[in-house]
Amino acid sequence: MRSLRFAERVFSLLNMRSAIDSREHLIEVATRVFAREGFAGTSLRMIAVEAGVSAALLVHHFGSKQRLIEETIETTLGEWMREKDHLAELPLSEALSQWPQTAQDGHQKLAFFKQVMLSGGKPAQLLLERMHFEAKERLTMMTKTGVMRDVADIETAALLLAVYGMAPLILSDS
């Protein structure tokens, strides 16, 4: 009986890991399809076909296309920020030499962000809010560590940084 419970626990843990891997895969595929087709041109069925799963699995994991878009924004922005943070920790010459590869690897993410901004509405508002939050966090950290002097209006400075970061995405021809 005890070994049966242990086996059930192991099976349960494996299923949770599989569910996490599945969500990550679905978000990765959604990023690619949204970047290529835009939000209006993408259906859950299109994402499901490209991911090799049923549309019902997408609904099971995310509930709706809108929720999938929101989670894709959160995940993709988090990944992009971690990649940029990694570069910031390197010596300048090494970071500059790795930047072209990071940008090339991140092309799909950048194309996705462009689609988010061009779509307007709730997705664009969510991305702007998340970028504003990330910029504010970084400004606060830089001020605390003495890398930067205190900013009189950190909210406005962070918003300007977020908007400044979006401009190249919107203006790019990719």
Secondary structure, DSSP 8 states (H G I E B T S, - for coil): -HHHHHHHHHHHHHHHHHHHHHHHHHHHHHHHHHHHHTTTT--HHHHHHHHTS-HHHHHHHHSSHHHHHHHHHHHHHHHHHHHHHHHHHS-HHHHHHHHHHHHHHTHHHHHHHHHHHHH-HHHHHHHHHHHHHHHHHHHHHHHHTTSS---S-HHHHHHHHHHHHHHHHHH---
